[in-house]
Amino acid sequence: MRARRSLLVWLIVIAVGAAATHGVREYQRAQHGAPWIVTPSGATITGRARAIDGDSLAIAGENIRLAGIDAPEARQECRDRAGETYPCGREAARVLAAAVAGRSVTCTAVDHDRYDREVAVCTIDGRDLGETMVRSGHAIELPPHSRGRYAGAEREARDAKRGLWAGSFEQPATWRRRAGG
């Protein structure tokens, strides 16, 4: 009888722990998307890349989302230092395209996103493209996912008033929600 009760208590503890863990993961997904962090550990894809937008690439038919950053959407507009609107989403895509043009890119998967893209840390000659985009001011860090990996680069871009930081912009996630995407 006592052994059966102990087994029942352990089963309840395990079930409650699993439910709590699932609840935390679902909360993280609802708040921030997939609960991945920027720690390369998965499959590696290497090849010539094409920029899809400011935080996505295509390599060998695979669509890849740069981990830990968010860039303005293709149709998103921002304001420059003079208060004039400009197509900041297209500008971010142009900057990423220039960074990868004609060069071999290596991406190491971190996770998959809800659009079935690989989420990956991508590098050229050891230089992190996510950091390049954030440091240039054409993307922002996603702290829940990057765990501060790009905090210094974002601070540097903001202080130097580079890219988005030269004027004003709506957070890309806020813009997507408002635009219905």
C-alpha positions in Angstrom: 0.0 0.0 0.0 2.8 2.5 1.0 4.8 1.6 -2.2 1.7 2.2 -4.3 1.1 5.6 -2.7 4.7 6.6 -3.2 4.5 5.6 -6.9 1.3 7.6 -7.2 2.9 10.7 -5.6 5.9 10.4 -8.0 3.6 10.1 -11.0 1.7 13.2 -9.9 4.9 15.1 -9.4 6.2 14.1 -12.9 2.8 15.0 -14.5 2.7 18.4 -12.8 6.3 19.1 -13.8 5.6 18.2 -17.4 2.5 20.3 -17.5 4.3 23.3 -16.0 7.1 23.0 -18.5 4.7 22.7 -21.4 2.8 25.8 -20.0 6.0 27.8 -19.8 6.9 26.8 -23.4 3.4 27.7 -24.7 3.6 31.1 -22.9 7.0 31.8 -24.4 5.7 30.9 -27.9 2.7 33.2 -27.4 4.9 36.0 -26.2 7.9 35.7 -28.4 7.5 32.8 -30.9 9.5 29.7 -30.5 11.6 29.5 -27.3 14.9 29.0 -29.0 18.1 30.7 -28.0 21.1 31.6 -30.1 23.3 28.5 -29.5 24.3 26.9 -32.7 24.0 23.1 -32.4 22.1 21.7 -35.4 22.6 20.9 -39.0 24.9 23.1 -41.1 24.0 24.5 -44.5 26.8 26.2 -46.6 26.5 27.8 -49.9 25.9 31.0 -51.9 23.0 32.9 -50.3 20.4 35.2 -51.5 18.8 37.8 -49.2 15.0 37.4 -49.0 14.6 40.3 -46.6 16.6 41.9 -43.8 16.6 38.8 -41.6 16.1 35.9 -44.0 18.2 34.1 -46.5 17.8 31.4 -49.1 20.6 28.8 -49.5 20.3 25.8 -51.8 16.5 26.1 -51.8 16.3 26.4 -48.0 14.8 29.5 -46.4 16.7 30.5 -43.3 15.8 33.0 -40.6 18.7 34.7 -38.9 18.5 33.8 -35.2 18.1 36.4 -32.5 17.4 39.4 -34.7 14.4 41.1 -36.3 14.5 43.4 -39.3 11.8 45.7 -40.7 9.4 44.0 -43.1 9.7 44.6 -46.9 6.7 47.0 -47.0 7.6 48.7 -43.7 8.6 52.4 -43.8 10.5 54.4 -41.2 11.5 58.0 -40.7 15.0 59.3 -41.2 16.7 62.0 -39.1 14.9 64.7 -41.1 11.5 63.1 -40.4 11.1 61.9 -44.0 9.7 58.4 -44.6 11.9 55.9 -46.4 11.5 52.1 -47.2 13.5 50.8 -44.2 12.4 47.2 -44.9 13.8 47.3 -48.4 16.9 49.1 -47.1 17.5 46.3 -44.6 17.2 43.6 -47.4 19.6 45.6 -49.5 22.2 45.7 -46.7 21.9 41.9 -46.1 22.1 41.3 -49.9 25.3 43.4 -50.1 26.8 41.4 -47.1 26.2 38.0 -48.7 26.8 39.0 -52.4 28.9 36.3 -54.1 30.2 34.9 -50.9 29.8 31.5 -49.2 27.6 31.6 -46.1 27.6 28.9 -43.4 24.4 28.6 -41.3 24.1 26.4 -38.2 20.5 25.6 -37.3 19.1 26.5 -33.9 15.5 25.6 -34.5 12.6 25.8 -36.9 10.1 28.6 -36.9 6.3 28.5 -37.5 6.9 29.1 -41.2 9.0 25.9 -41.4 12.2 27.8 -41.9 15.5 26.9 -40.3 16.4 29.4 -37.6 20.1 29.7 -37.7 23.3 31.6 -36.9 24.8 32.4 -40.2 28.4 33.5 -40.8 30.7 34.6 -43.6 34.4 33.9 -42.8 33.5 33.6 -39.2 31.6 36.9 -39.0 28.0 36.6 -37.7 25.5 38.1 -40.1 23.0 38.7 -37.3 25.6 40.9 -35.6 26.4 42.6 -38.9 22.8 43.6 -39.4 22.3 44.8 -35.8 25.6 46.7 -35.7 24.7 48.4 -39.0 21.4 49.5 -37.4 19.3 47.6 -40.0 17.9 45.1 -37.5 17.2 44.9 -33.8 18.2 42.3 -31.3 15.5 39.9 -30.0 16.6 39.5 -26.4 14.3 36.6 -25.5 16.0 34.6 -28.3 19.5 36.0 -28.4 20.2 36.1 -24.7 22.1 39.3 -25.1 24.4 38.1 -27.9 23.8 41.3 -29.9 23.2 43.7 -27.1 26.6 45.5 -27.5 26.1 45.7 -31.3 22.6 47.2 -30.8 23.9 49.7 -28.2 26.7 50.7 -30.6 24.3 51.3 -33.5 21.9 53.2 -31.4 24.6 55.4 -29.9 26.1 56.1 -33.3 22.5 56.7 -34.8 23.1 54.2 -37.6 20.3 52.8 -39.8 17.0 52.6 -38.0 18.4 54.5 -35.0 19.1 57.6 -37.1 15.4 58.5 -37.1 12.3 56.7 -35.7 10.8 53.3 -36.5 8.1 51.0 -35.3 9.3 47.7 -33.9 9.0 45.1 -36.7 6.8 42.8 -34.6 4.5 45.7 -33.8 4.3 46.7 -37.4 3.5 43.0 -38.4 0.7 42.8 -35.9 -0.7 46.2 -37.1 -0.4 45.2 -40.7 -2.1 41.9 -40.1 0.9 39.8 -40.9 
